Amino acid sequence: MEQARKARRSFMGKALAMGAGAIAAVQAPRARAAATGDGDPAILQLPEHTRGLGRPVADPAYGQPSKWEANLQRRQSPGLTRVPQASVSFTPLQGLFGIITPSGLHFERHHQGWWDVDPSQHRLMVHGLVKRSRVFTMDELMRLPSVSRIHFIECGANSAPEWGNVALPTVQYTHGMVSCSEFTGVRLSTLLEMCGVDKKLGKYVLAEGADGSSMTRTIDMERAMDDCIVAWGMNGEMLRPENGYPLRLVVPGIQGVSWVKYLRRLEVGDQKWATKDESIHYIDLMPDGTHRQYTGIQECKSVITTPSGGQLLLDKGYYNVSGLAWSGRGSIKRVDVSFDGGRNWRTARLEGPVLDKALTRFNIDWVWDGKPAILQSRAIDSTGYVQPKINQLRAVRGTRSIYHQNAIQSWRVAESGEVFNVQVY
């Protein structure tokens, strides 16, 4: 990055010094320009890929990213957990465009590792307070009417280390447990209706996964009959194994642990089950020592992804500042951006599409004058909820919590152009 900075400054200096001579150099023959160094060899000399025959079609049969993009990948946090089978990988938000997360970069959270399950042997059982208990094969499910919807999924512990103080250097680690994809499947309400769900007594649905952790989560009936999907598809293809292949539950707006992977059982009941992953795990520790349970909704949140922690501004001048915003209660209505630590705010542009319970991309123009700056974004959703500052959130939740940290994120740009994670309020 430092070499790139020097090269850019050197180029600009030469261009200014040459003045009108630069025009003459462009008009000179290519050979002389290349010989005297008065031009960019990458333009004047044809590269090999312009003079030769490329690789054949369908090589490889399943397309892969360019080798030059190999650094853009999911990453683990060293020492985060004792075993990698019960850990997290983080999405590189700093290198993505738009709102869709490529399937190969979708964040992971596993409690006992991932499996590549044989779809011909996988079954989904629906039972409990229904007139007809049923067992579905994948073939039977995929013959039913399907829907495709774009939604974000966020781990409840996303940004958790930042509760107490600055803990992580880059946006990949501070906010990388969120992704957004197009999910395809059958509506959960369709399956429940097919089985004759008892709408009077049935108040909740228990979803259970087929992995070794026996992940089980309670979903209230109103939500189950609304926008939940029993999904087999993601981003136009079958789910990836690490994302729950061949079947997972999609619960828009609710923390990722409720999006049960390897879905094998749905049971309708008249009360919450209080399973291990909702009675002693995924609960909010409050300042007075009490625990809040069943707080699954992911509140309105945003973060600037470019520039962000660990990046470097090469020089003064214009920059397009970009980021992401989302809300588990609806759509994003506005995003404000500050360049002075929250003293002044400007409204950013929202890039379409703007969808319910999906990531929304925002952009804003900024001319950096080379002086220190503090960049922040503040999202407002369709309910009128305003993303809080970290001190406002701590006043209610304390500093010892883990889940649902949705405070405004601050990035400090130093005079050197380096960007750091800071907490300013």
C-alpha positions in Angstrom: 0.0 0.0 0.0 2.9 2.4 0.8 4.5 1.6 -2.6 1.2 2.4 -4.3 0.9 5.7 -2.4 4.5 6.7 -3.5 3.8 5.6 -7.1 0.6 7.7 -7.3 2.3 10.8 -5.9 5.2 10.3 -8.3 2.9 10.0 -11.3 0.9 13.1 -10.3 4.1 15.1 -9.9 5.4 14.1 -13.3 2.1 14.9 -15.0 2.1 18.4 -13.6 5.7 19.0 -14.5 5.3 17.8 -18.0 2.3 20.0 -18.8 1.8 20.4 -22.5 4.7 18.0 -23.1 2.4 15.2 -22.0 0.1 15.8 -24.9 3.0 15.6 -27.3 4.1 12.4 -25.8 0.7 10.8 -26.3 0.9 11.7 -30.0 4.4 10.3 -30.5 4.8 6.8 -31.9 4.2 4.0 -29.5 7.7 2.5 -30.0 9.4 5.8 -29.1 7.1 6.4 -26.1 7.9 2.9 -24.8 11.6 3.4 -25.3 11.8 6.8 -23.6 9.5 5.8 -20.8 7.0 8.6 -21.6 4.0 6.3 -21.2 2.5 3.5 -19.2 3.8 0.1 -20.4 0.6 -1.5 -19.3 -1.1 0.5 -22.1 1.6 0.7 -24.7 2.7 -3.0 -24.7 0.2 -5.6 -25.4 0.0 -8.2 -22.6 0.1 -11.9 -23.1 -3.7 -12.3 -22.7 -4.2 -10.0 -25.6 -1.9 -11.9 -27.9 -2.7 -15.5 -27.0 -5.4 -18.1 -26.8 -7.2 -18.3 -23.4 -8.6 -21.3 -21.5 -11.6 -23.2 -22.9 -15.2 -22.8 -21.8 -16.4 -24.7 -18.8 -12.8 -24.9 -17.4 -13.4 -25.4 -14.5 -17.0 -26.8 -14.8 -18.0 -24.8 -11.6 -16.7 -21.2 -11.8 -14.2 -19.9 -9.2 -13.1 -16.4 -8.3 -10.0 -15.0 -9.9 -6.6 -16.0 -8.4 -6.0 -12.3 -7.9 -8.9 -12.2 -5.4 -7.6 -15.0 -3.2 -7.2 -12.7 -0.3 -10.9 -12.0 -0.1 -12.1 -14.9 2.1 -13.9 -15.9 5.2 -11.6 -15.8 8.2 -11.7 -17.2 11.7 -10.7 -15.3 14.8 -7.7 -17.1 16.4 -8.5 -18.3 19.9 -12.1 -17.4 19.7 -13.2 -20.9 20.6 -11.5 -24.1 21.9 -12.3 -26.2 18.8 -13.0 -25.0 15.2 -16.1 -27.2 14.9 -17.8 -24.9 17.4 -16.7 -21.6 16.0 -17.4 -18.7 13.6 -16.0 -17.5 10.2 -16.4 -13.9 9.3 -17.6 -12.4 6.0 -15.2 -9.9 4.4 -17.6 -7.0 4.3 -14.8 -4.6 3.3 -14.4 -6.2 -0.1 -18.1 -6.7 -1.1 -20.4 -4.7 -3.4 -24.1 -4.3 -3.4 -26.1 -6.3 -0.9 -25.8 -9.9 -1.9 -23.1 -12.0 -0.1 -21.5 -14.6 -2.4 -22.3 -18.1 -1.1 -18.6 -18.9 -0.7 -18.2 -15.9 1.6 -21.3 -16.3 3.7 -20.4 -16.3 7.4 -20.6 -19.5 9.4 -21.6 -20.4 12.9 -21.4 -24.0 13.9 -22.0 -25.7 17.3 -20.6 -29.1 16.3 -19.1 -28.7 12.8 -20.8 -28.9 9.4 -21.9 -31.9 7.4 -22.6 -32.7 3.8 -25.9 -34.5 4.2 -27.2 -37.0 1.6 -30.5 -35.3 0.4 -32.0 -38.6 -0.6 -31.9 -39.7 3.0 -32.9 -36.5 4.7 -36.4 -36.2 6.1 -38.5 -33.4 7.7 -41.1 -34.4 10.2 -44.0 -32.1 11.2 -46.0 -33.1 14.2 -47.4 -32.0 17.6 -50.7 -30.0 17.6 -51.6 -30.8 14.1 -54.4 -33.0 12.6 -52.0 -35.0 10.4 -48.4 -35.6 11.3 -46.3 -35.9 8.2 -42.8 -36.8 7.1 -41.5 -35.1 3.9 -38.7 -36.1 1.6 -36.6 -33.5 -0.2 -38.3 -34.4 -3.4 -41.8 -33.9 -1.9 -40.8 -30.5 -0.5 -39.3 -29.3 -3.7 -42.5 -30.1 -5.6 -44.5 -27.7 -3.5 -45.0 -24.0 -4.4 -41.9 -22.1 -3.7 -40.9 -18.5 -3.0 -37.6 -16.6 -3.3 -36.8 -13.7 -1.0 -33.7 -11.7 -0.1 -33.0 -11.4 3.6 -30.0 -10.7 5.9 -29.0 -13.2 8.5 -26.9 -12.0 11.5 -25.5 -13.9 14.4 -26.8 -12.5 17.7 -23.2 -12.2 18.9 -22.1 -10.0 16.0 -20.0 -7.0 17.3 -20.1 -8.6 20.8 -16.4 -7.9 21.7 -17.1 -4.2 21.3 -19.4 -4.1 24.3 -16.7 -3.2 26.7 -14.1 -1.4 24.6 -12.4 -1.4 21.2 -11.4 -5.1 20.7 -11.2 -5.8 16.9 -9.3 -4.0 14.1 -11.3 -4.5 11.0 -15.0 -4.5 9.9 -14.6 -8.1 8.9 -14.2 -9.0 12.6 -16.4 -6.2 14.2 -19.4 -6.8 11.9 -18.6 -9.9 9.7 -21.2 -12.2 11.3 -23.8 -10.8 8.9 -24.6 -11.9 5.3 -27.5 -11.3 2.9 -28.7 -13.8 0.3 -31.6 -14.8 -1.8 -33.3 -17.8 -0.2 -35.6 -20.2 -2.0 -38.0 -22.7 -0.4 -41.5 -23.4 0.7 -43.3 -21.2 3.1 -43.4 -22.6 6.6 -47.1 -21.7 6.8 -47.8 -23.9 3.7 -46.4 -27.0 5.5 -48.3 -26.2 8.7 -51.5 -25.7 6.8 -51.0 -29.0 5.0 -50.7 -30.8 8.3 -53.8 -29.1 9.7 -52.1 -26.9 12.4 -54.3 -26.3 15.5 -54.5 -22.5 15.3 -56.4 -22.3 18.6 -54.0 -24.3 20.8 -50.8 -24.1 18.8 -48.9 -21.1 19.9 -45.3 -22.0 19.1 -43.2 -24.1 16.7 -40.0 -25.9 17.8 -37.4 -26.3 15.0 -34.7 -29.0 15.4 -31.6 -29.5 13.4 -29.9 -32.8 12.5 -26.3 -31.9 13.4 -24.6 -33.2 16.5 -25.5 -30.2 18.6 -29.3 -30.9 18.4 -29.9 -27.3 17.8 -33.5 -26.5 18.8 -35.2 -23.1 18.8 -38.8 -21.9 19.6 -40.6 -19.8 16.9 -43.9 -18.1 17.9 -46.8 -19.0 15.7 -47.5 -15.5 14.4 -44.0 -15.4 13.0 -44.1 -19.0 11.7 -47.3 -18.2 9.7 -45.9 -14.9 8.4 -42.6 -14.8 6.4 -40.6 -17.9 7.6 -39.3 -20.2 4.8 -38.2 -23.8 4.9 -35.3 -23.3 2.4 -33.3 -25.5 0.2 -31.9 -22.8 -2.1 -29.5 -19.9 -1.7 -28.4 -17.4 -4.3 -29.9 -19.4 -7.2 -28.4 -22.8 -6.3 -28.8 -25.4 -3.5 -27.7 -24.4 0.0 -24.0 -24.9 0.6 -23.2 -27.7 3.2 -21.8 -25.1 5.7 -25.1 -23.2 5.4 -27.4 -26.1 6.2 -27.7 -28.3 3.1 -30.1 -29.7 2.2 -32.6 -27.8 4.3 -32.7 -24.9 6.7 -35.2 -22.6 8.4 -35.2 -19.0 7.4 -36.6 -16.6 10.1 -36.3 -13.1 8.7 -35.2 -10.4 11.1 -34.4 -12.9 13.9 -30.8 -13.8 15.1 -29.1 -16.5 13.1 -29.3 -19.2 15.7 -33.0 -19.5 15.0 -32.3 -20.2 11.3 -31.9 -23.9 12.2 -29.6 -25.7 9.7 -30.0 -29.4 8.6 -33.7 -28.9 9.6 -35.2 -32.3 10.5 -38.2 -31.7 12.8 -41.0 -29.1 13.4 -43.2 -29.6 16.4 -46.2 -27.5 17.2 -46.9 -26.8 20.9 -48.8 -24.6 23.3 -45.8 -23.1 25.1 -42.2 -22.3 24.7 -39.8 -25.2 25.1 -37.0 -23.4 26.9 -34.3 -25.6 25.3 -30.6 -25.2 26.2 -30.0 -22.8 23.4 -32.7 -20.4 24.5 -32.7 -20.8 28.3 -29.0 -20.7 29.2 -27.5 -19.7 25.9 -28.4 -16.8 23.7 -29.8 -14.7 26.6 -29.0 -11.1 27.5 -27.2 -10.4 30.7 -28.5 -7.2 32.2 -26.7 -4.7 34.5 -28.7 -5.9 37.5 -27.6 -9.5 36.9 -30.9 -10.8 35.5 -31.2 -12.5 32.1 -33.5 -11.6 29.3 -34.7 -14.6 27.2 -36.3 -14.8 23.8 -34.8 -11.5 22.6 -34.3 -12.7 19.0 -35.0 -9.6 16.9 -31.9 -7.9 15.4 -32.4 -4.2 15.9 -31.5 -1.5 13.3 -27.8 -1.3 12.6 -25.3 0.1 10.1 -21.6 0.2 9.5 -19.3 2.0 7.0 -17.3 -0.7 5.2 -15.1 1.6 3.0 -13.0 3.1 4.3 -12.9 1.0 7.5 -10.4 -0.3 10.0 -7.2 -1.7 8.7 -7.5 0.2 5.4 -5.3 3.0 4.1 -6.3 6.2 2.2 -3.6 6.6 -0.4 -3.9 10.4 -0.8 -6.0 13.4 -0.2 -9.1 14.1 -2.4 -12.4 12.5 -3.3 -13.7 9.2 -1.8 -17.0 7.4 -2.1 -17.8 6.4 1.4 -19.9 3.2 1.4 -21.5 0.9 3.9 -24.4 -1.4 4.9 -27.5 -0.9 7.0 -30.2 -3.4 8.1 -33.1 -3.9 10.5 -34.9 -7.0 11.8 -38.1 -4.9 12.1 -38.5 -3.7 8.5 -36.7 -1.7 5.9 -34.1 1.1 6.1 -35.5 4.6 5.6 -32.5 6.7 6.1 -28.8 6.6 6.8 -26.8 9.6 8.1 -23.1 9.9 8.0 -20.7 12.0 10.1 -17.1 12.8 9.4 -16.4 14.6 12.7 -17.4 12.1 15.3 -21.1 12.8 15.4 -21.2 16.6 15.7 -22.5 17.1 12.1 -24.5 14.7 10.0 -25.3 14.4 6.3 -27.9 12.1 4.7 -26.4 9.3 2.5 -27.8 7.9 -0.7 -29.6 4.6 -0.4 -28.7 2.2 -3.3 -31.6 0.1 -4.5 -33.2 -2.3 -3.9 -34.3 -1.3 -0.4 -36.0 -4.4 1.0 -37.6 -5.5 4.3 -35.2 -7.3 6.6 -32.4 -7.2 4.0 -29.1 -5.4 3.8 -29.2 -1.9 2.2 -26.2 -0.3 0.6 -25.6 3.4 1.2 -23.0 5.8 -0.3 -22.0 9.4 0.3 -19.4 11.7 -1.2 -16.4 12.8 0.9 -13.4 15.0 0.1 -10.6 14.2 2.5 -8.4 17.2 3.3 -5.6 15.1 4.9 -6.6 16.0 8.5 -7.8 13.5 11.1 -11.4 12.5 10.8 -13.9 10.3 12.7 -16.4 8.4 10.3 -19.7 7.2 11.7 -23.0 6.0 10.2 -26.4 6.1 11.9 -29.4 4.1 10.4 -33.1 4.8 10.9 -35.6 2.0 10.0 -39.2 2.0 8.9 -40.5 2.0 12.5 -38.7 5.2 13.3 -36.0 3.5 15.4 -32.7 5.3 15.5 -29.4 3.4 15.8 -28.0 4.3 19.2 -24.5 5.5 20.3 -22.5 3.1 22.3 -22.9 5.0 25.6 -26.7 5.1 25.1 -26.7 1.3 24.6 -24.5 0.7 27.6 -26.8 2.9 29.8 -29.5 0.3 29.3 -27.6 -2.9 28.7 -24.3 -2.4 30.6 -21.0 -3.8 29.4 -21.1 -7.5 30.2 -23.6 -8.6 27.6 -22.8 -10.6 24.5 -25.8 -10.4 22.1 -27.5 -7.6 20.1 -24.8 -5.0 20.1 -26.1 -2.5 17.4 -24.3 0.7 18.4 -22.9 3.3 16.0 -19.4 2.2 14.8 -16.6 4.8 14.6 -13.6 4.7 12.3 -10.7 7.1 12.9 -8.8 8.3 9.8 -5.3 9.4 10.8 -3.2 12.0 8.9 -1.2 9.1 7.5 -4.3 7.8 5.9 -4.5 4.7 8.2 -8.0 3.8 9.5 -8.5 2.6 13.0 -11.4 1.2 15.1 -12.2 3.7 17.9 -15.2 4.4 20.2 -16.4 8.0 20.1 -19.6 9.4 21.6 
